[in-house]
Amino acid sequence: MVNLQQQQNQFIDANIKTVVIVMAEPEEALNLVKKYRLTYPVLCDPLQKAYHLYEIPQGRPIQYIGPRTWLAGLRAMIRAGIGKPSYDIKQMHGTVVVTPSAEIIYKHIGKHSADYTPLSEVLSLTK
């Protein structure tokens, strides 16, 4: 979420509205918004309905605790400290770009917990 916040100006320039869906309850999400000074909407989905709707699967252990995630996990720990996960760690993340008419024009599902969508891929959709 921090990286996404740092890229907001580029999304605004490309006329892309960012919305993040988290598995947290509203109070937890509000704490994240305040802590990281997020300026985009953060929606709560503790029952993971959006993940099911957009067919973002549960991961296998190698995807969420495997070696590819260790460096990203270390960076996150340094940036934000160690916390107890309050969500389903098996749930993979994804990026879905939806048009105003509800058409899905792009979808990227992380291959592992540290695999995030490159900004250039999303921005290329506006060209």
N, C-alpha and C positions, 0 to 999 in steps of 0.2 A: 504494500500500500504506500509505503514511503517513496519507492521508486516511481510509482504511478503519480503521486503528488508532484514529484519533481518534474514530470513530463507534461503537466497540465497545460502549460502555455502552448506547447506544440499541438495538443489536442484541440485547444480553443482556436488556434490559428487555422486548423484543418476543419473546423466546424463539426467536431466530433464531441458528443456529450458522453462523459464518463459516468458510469454508475457501477458501484461495486456491491456484490451480494455476499454477505458473510453468514456463517452458521451461528453467530452469536445472538444473544437476547439483546433487546434495545439498550439496556443499561450498559452492557459490555461494549456494544458498538459505539455508544456515545463516548465512553472512556477512550476508545481508540481514536475517534474523531478529534477529541480534545488533545490527546497526547501527541498526535502526529500532525495536528492542525490541518486536517483534510478539508478541502474545499469542494469536493464532489459529493454527490449523494451516496450514502452507505445504507443499503437495505438489509434488513434482518430476515434470515431464513433458517431458523434453528431446526426445522423439520426437513430441510434439504429438498424442498419441492422444486425449486428452480434447477437444482443440479439434475434431478430426475427429468424435468421437462426438457432441458437442453442436452440430455444424455451424456452427462459427465460422470464417468464411472468411479467406482471404488478402486483403489489401487492395491497392488500386491506389496508385501512388506519391502521388497527390494526397491520399490518406487518411492516409499515415504520414509524409510530409515536406512536405505542403502548408501554406499560410498559416494554416489553422485550428489547426495544431499548434504554431506558432512560439511563441506566448505561453506555452502550457503547457510547452513544452520549455525556455524561458528560466527559468521558475519552478523547474522540476526541476533545471536546471543550477545555479541559485543555491542551492537547498536541498542538493543532493547532489554538485555538481561535475560535471565532464565525464568520462564514462567511455566505453569502447568497448563497443558492444552485443555481448553474448555469446549472442544469441538471434536468431531470425528476425524482423527488423524489419517484414516484410510481414504477419506474423500479426496479425490484428485481435484485440481483446480483447472479452470479453463477461461478462455476469452471468447466471448460471443459478440459479434457485431450485428446489430439488428437495425434495419431501416425504420423510418417512421411508420411505414405500412406493415410492420412486423415480419418482414422477410429477413431470414438469416442469410447474410452475405459472406460471413467468415466465421470459422470456428477453429480454435486451437485448444487441444486438451494437452496438458502437461504430461510429458513422458515420465517425469518423476517430480518430486516436490520442488526442486530447484529449477525446473524448466518453465520459464516464463516466455510469453509471446514477445518477440522483438517489436519495438515501437515502429520500426520501418515497415513491417508487414501491415500493421493497422493503418498507418498513414498512407500507404500506397493505394488503399481502397478509395481515397478521395481524389485521385488523379485521373 
